[in-house]
Amino acid sequence: PTRRSSDLLRTGTVVSGLSLSARAAAYGCDITYCTGKELVFDYLKDRSAAGAGASQATLALQAVAGGDRTAGTLLRGLHFALVDEADSIFIDEARTPLILAEKAGLPRRPALYGEALALARRMVAGMHYRLSLPRRAVDLTHGGRAWLTEQAVLLGHEWTGRAAREHLALQALRALHLFHADDQYIVRDGKVQIVDEQTGRMLDGRTWEQGLHQLLEVKEGCEMSEHTRTRARITYQRFFRRYLRLSGMTGTARDVAGELWSVYGLHTVRIPTHRPVRRTLLPTECLPTQADKQRRLTQQVRALMADGRAVLVGTRSVADSQALSACFQTAGIAHRVLNARQDADEAELVRQAGQPGAVTIATDMAGRGTDIKLHEAVRDRGGLHVLMTAFHDARRVDRQLLGRAARQGDPGSAQAIVALDDELFTVHAALPQAVLLALARRLRLPTAGWLAVLLRHLAQRRASRVHRAQRQEAARRDDQLARSLGFTGQG
């Protein structure tokens, strides 16, 4: 923290790896800068230290009586929050509760997880389980439950309890069919490390609960880590509603203005840009397959490099960025990759991304909040060109990526080049996607941008409904848990 003077405010910063004493000093400043996850986990640590049922009235009474249950806590209270990229925090990241856990030791029988994965690999979709990719959920059928009961006779005593074996089987099915390397996680240094699906960044030290992380470690051949035990949990909705004053800012709040009001009581006010936007949006191109899309991207990037432009190519996942990088490498296109695997030199990669002829392939790490400074020669030739290689589940995220071009009055352009077999279409609009793909082939359309626009509208609407239902369910469970644990029935 900076020194206090008569005309200055003290500021502090909370980052990962900071000691408890340094965190307390930072939170003691007039203004504290931190990420949402750091703030929420520090809040949960304080709640655990004070006691699960501690309220403001309880703490005040104990202070009068001479006790101080707040000794050693980090935060001074939830007074005023100004949230940057508010729609990402309040909406996109609100589907999953944040859980404070502690180590609970290694599993008593590690072979149990190998048995679970072996059983899950033998189970047949439709016969033993139903998989819902839009909801990212898996459910056992009656036949699957009966089959598990038969198999339990041949296994250890851990499989005799119905609830335990069905839970373990479901987690194993999730590990096999819903969680994939270079998508939801990466394997680095012999460890399974979670990738934040909203930002594309690696979440150091975070693990999945209820045995899922251990199953993924066995699946990837990694050393098994310790189990975790939940100490406290809370959703972003419940946490931020506890602030006395709450506000935020973002360039993409218009689509979720209704939810921001209904959940957080926040009005959305539109503020025009202080400089005219000089962004040129080119028509969307849609190719039949991923291979066709990669060839088209290669042609487009070559042409842009010849013009002396800087190019940012946005992908949805680490796997997509690696595949496109291999394609560019084969084509002899010099480029750099920014994803969770190549995150050590992020600042340098962003700094070089605005140079003439620079080609940068990036996940969402280069999306929200990233300013790419342009070389004067690039600015004179039309600025940064952004290529979107796949639509996201929310149009707001698409606009964030396209918004990397033409910032602060600079010129720039953007275009989406997608394929009909992209993940958004196959997951959230599978039947229309198959029909439109057959229609495109029958009409022999080389590029069918109108198909992508139609599919995008349908798929993103469906994805938004699914995600909204998940946020509501997460908030409902969080409130239900708080009522159940509250002495008077209220959290």
N, C-alpha and C positions, 0 to 999 in steps of 0.2 A: 504493500500500500504506500501511496505517496504521503508526504508529511502534510499535516493540516496547517492551513494559514487562514487569515481572516476572510479572504475572498476566494478560497478554493474549496472544492468538494473532494473528499478522499475517495479514491477508486481502488477496487480490488478485482482480481481475476481468479476464478476457480477452474482448474484444468485437471485432467486425469493424472494421477500419480502424486498429487499435492498432499502433504502431511496434514494431519488433523489440526494441528496448531495453526498452520498457514491458512487452512480453510476457514477456521474460526475468525482469524484476523481479516480475511477477505470479506466474509459476511458481515463483519463489524463495520465496514466502511459505509459511506453514504450511498455509493453506487457500486453494485457488484455485477460483473459480467460472468456468465456461465452458460453451459448448455442445459437443455431441459432435463436430460437424463442425470447429469451430475447433481442438479438441484433436487430432483425428486428422490434420488437415493440418499442424499444427505438428510432430507426431511424424514425419510423412513428410518434412518439411523437414529435421529433425534426422538422419533416416536417410540422406537424400541427401547431407547435409554430411559425415557420418561415413564414408560409403561403403556401397555396397549390401551388401557381405558382412561388414560389421563386426558382431562379436558382443561380448558383455560380456567374454569371456575375451581377445579380441583387443585391445579397448580398455584392459583392465587391463595387459596385457603392454606395450603401447605407452606407457602412463603410467609404468611402471617403467623403460622405456628412455629416458625423458625427453621423449617426444612426447606430444601431447595432441590427439587427433582430435575431442574433444568441445568444443574451444574454439569459441565462437560458437553453440552449440546452445541451445535454449530450455528443454526439459524436463530435470528432474534424474533422471528414472526413473519407471517405472510402479509405484508403491507401493500406493496405496489409492484406490479410486474409489467414490463414492456417487452413483448415477445416478438422477436424478428422471425420472418417466415411463419407467420401465425397459423396459416392454414395447414402447413405441414405438421406443426406441433399439435394444434387443437383438433385436427381432423384425421390426417393420414396416419399419424403415430398413435392415435387413440384407440386403435382396434385391439391392442395387446396391453394387458396390465403390466406394470413394472413391479418386479418381485425382488425383495431383499432376502438373500439366502445366506446360509452359513454352511461350512463344510461338515459333512456327517460321516466321513470315513469311506473306505473302499467297500464295494459290494461284498457280501459274505460269500457268494458263489458266483464269480465272474462268468463261468460257463453258462449261466442262466440266459445271458443275453445272446450268446451264440445259438443256443437252442431256440430262442424266440425268433431270431432271424431265419434260421433254417425252417421253422414251421411256416413263417410268413411267406417264404419263397415257394412253398408247396401249395399255398392257398390260391384258389382260382377266383378271379374277378367275376362277379355276378353270381357265382355259386356259393362262395364263402364270405365275400365282403362286397360292399358297394363303395365306389370311389367317386367323390364329387370334387372335381378340380376347381370349379368356380368358388366353392366354399372352403376349399383346401381341407376337406374332412373325409374320414373313412368310417364306415359303420359295418358291423358284423351282421350277417344274415342268420336266420334260424338254423340253416344248414351249417353255417360256419361255426356257430356255438356248439352244435351237436358234434361236429368233427373235432373241435378242440377238446371236448369232453372225452372222446375216444382216445385221442393222442395223449391226454394227461395221464392215462393209466400206465403208459410206457416211460414216463418221465419222473423226475424227482417230486418230493412232497411239496415244493413251491408251486406246482401246477395243480394241486388238489382243490384249492379254493377257486370258486367260479369267478368272483370279481377280480381276483389277482391275475389269473391266467388270461382273462379277456382283456384286461387293461394292458398287460404286457404284449399280447398279440396285436392289439390296436396300435400301440406305440411302435412295434416292429414294422407294421404295415406303413405307418407314417414315415418311418425312417427310410423305407425302400421306395415309396411311391410319391411322397410329397416333399422330401428334402433331398437336394442333389448338390454334389460338389460343383463349385464355381458358379453357384446360383444363390442358395440360401446360406452356404458356408464355403470356406476354402480349407484345404489341408496344408498347413505350413509348419515346418519344424517338427513334424510328427504329431501335430495337434489339430483337432477340429476347431476352427475359429469362425464365429458367427459373422456374417456380412449383413449390415443394416440394409434391408430392402428399400428403404426410402432414400437413403443417401449414398449407397454403394460403398460405405466405409466399413472397415473391420471394427468389431466391438471387442476390444481387448478385455480379457478376464470374465466375459459373460458366458453363461452356459444355459442350455435348455433344461427344464425340470422334468421330474417324474420318470427318470430313466431314459429319456429320449437322447440326451447327449451321449450317454454311455453306449447306446445302441448304434449311434452314428460312428462312434470311435471303433467299435467292433466291425462295423460295415467297411470302414476305410482302413482297417488293419493298424490302428493307432493304439498306443498305450492307454489303458482305461483310467479315467480320472475319478476323483472322489464324488460320491453322492452329495447332493445339497439338500438342506432342510429349510423350508420357507419360514422366515421370521416376520415379514410384513409385506403387504402388497397394496397397490393403489393404482387406479387408472388416471390418465391425464385429465379426463373430465372432472373427476372428483377432486383431484388436487388443485387445479387452477380455479375451480369454483370457490375454494376456500380463501382466495385472496380478497382483501378489502377493496382494492382497486385493481382492475385488470384491463389491459389494452394490448394491442398488437399492430403489426404492419406487415403487409405482403403485397406483391403485385398480382396475385391471383386469388382474391377472396370473393369475387363476384358470384361464382358458381355455388358457393357454400354459405352465402350470406344468411339464408334461412336457418341453417343448422347452427351457425355461430350465435344467432339470436336466441333460438329455442333452447340450446344447451347451456351457453355461457352468458346470455343476456347482453350480448355485444352488438351494437349497431355498426354497420359497415358504411363508411364514407369514402367516396371515390375522390382522389386527388390527382389532377392532371400532371403529366411529366413536365419538368421545368425546361426541357429542351424538346424540340420537335423530333418525333421518331422517324428515322430515315431507313427503316427496314423494308426490304422487298421480299414478299412471300411468293415463291414460285409454286406452280401447280403440283399437287401430289402425284407421284407415280407409284403404280402398284404392279408388281411382277408376280407370276404364278408361284415360284418356289424360291427357297433361300439361295440356291445356286444362281438363279437368274438375277436375284437382287444383288448378290455380291459382284457379279460381272458388271451390272449397271453402275454400282457404286465406284468400282475401279475406273470405269470410263469417265465418270463425272469428276472424280478426284484428279485424274490426270489432266483433264481440261482446265480445272481451276488452278492447279499448280503451274501450268503453262502460262496462265494469265498473271501469275505473281500474287495470287490470293493466299490467305491463310484459311485453313479448313479445320473445323471441329466436327468429328463424326461421333454422334451419340448412340450408345447401345444400352440395352436394358439390363444386362448381366455381365459378370466376369467371363462366362463361357462365350457369350456373343462377341465380346471385345477380343478375346483370344482367337476365335475363329476368323474374324475379319482381319485381324493382324496377320495371321498366316496367309490369308488370301492376298493382302497387299504385299507381303514379303515375296510371295511367288511372282507377283507382277512387277517386282522391282521398285515399288513405291516406298521411299524413305518416310518413316513415320515414328511416332512415339505413342505409348500406351499408358493410360492412367486408369487404374482400377485398384481393387483391394490388394492385389498381388504386387503391384508396382506403385506403392503409396509413399515410399521413403522420400522421393524427390518431387513431391506434389507441387511445391511452390515454384521450383525451377521449371517444371513442365508447363505450368500455367504461364510463367513469364515468357517462355519461348514460343507459346502457341500463337502469338500474334505476329510472328516474323514472316517475311515473304516466303512462300512455298512451304510453310510448316503445315504438317498434317498430324493431328492429334486424335487418336481414338480414345474415347472416355466413356465410363459408366456415368451414373447420376452424380458422381463426385464432382464433375464439372458442370453441374446443373445450377441449383439454387445458389445465389449469392456470389457466383464466380465472375469476376471482372477480368477479361482478357485485354491487356493493353496492346494497342495496335502500333506496329511500325508505320512511319509516315508513308513509306512506299505502298504498304497494304491499304492504308486509308485512301490514298490517291487512286487505287485500282478497284475500289468498291467495298473495301473492308472485309471483315470476317464472314465466311460462309459456313452456316451450320447445316449439317446433313443429319436428319433424324432417320434411323434405320428401323424403328418399330414404334408403334404407338404404345403409350402407357395406359394403365387402368383408368386414370383420370385425365381429362383434357387439361386441367390446371398444370399437371406435371409436364405435359407436352409443351405448353406455353412457356414454362420456365426454361426448358432447353432451347427453344427457338429464340427466347429473349436474351441469350448470350450474344446474339448478333445485334449490331446497331445500338450500342449502349452509349449513354451520355452524349447524344447528338452525332455519334459516328455513323458513317454509312455501313450497310451490311445486308446480307440476304440469307434466306433459309428455305429449306425444302425437305419434304418427307419422301423418302423412297422406301417402300415397305413391300412385303410379300403376303400373299393370301394365306400362307401357312404360318404366319407369325403367331406367337403365343396368345396375344389378346384375342385374336379371331378364333383360334382353335379351342380356347378354353371358354370364352363367354359368348361365342356365336358360332358354335360348331356346325349346326345344321344349315343356317344361311350361308356360312362360309363354303360348305361343300357344294351347295346349289349354285352360288355365284361363281365358284371356280369352274364348275362344269359349263356354265353359261359363257364365261370368258373364253374357254377353250373352243366352244362351239362357234362363237362369233369370231374367233381368231384375232382377239384384240392383243396387240403387242404390249401396250401399257394401258391399264384401265383404272385411272385415278378415281373415277366416279364410284367404282366398286369399293375402293378403300374408304372413301368418304361415307358411303352408306353403311358399310360394315363397322366402321369406327363409331358412328353415332349409336348404332344398336348395341355393340359390345360394351362401350363405355357406360351407357345407361344401365345395362345389366350389372356390370362390375360395381357401379356406384351404389346400386340397391343392395348388393351383397355386402359391400363394405359398411354401409350404413347400418344394416342389420347386425353385423359383427360388433360395431361400436356400441350399439344399444344393448346388446347382450353382455358385453364386457362391463358396461356401466351398471347394468341390472345386477349382475353377479357380485360386483364390488359392493354395491349398496346392500344387497342381501346379506353378504358376509359381515358387513359392519353392523347391521341390525342384530344378526345372530350372536355376535360376540359382545354387543353392548349390554351392560348390566340392566339397563332400563328398557332395552329393546330398541334404543336409538343410538346411532353412531355418534 
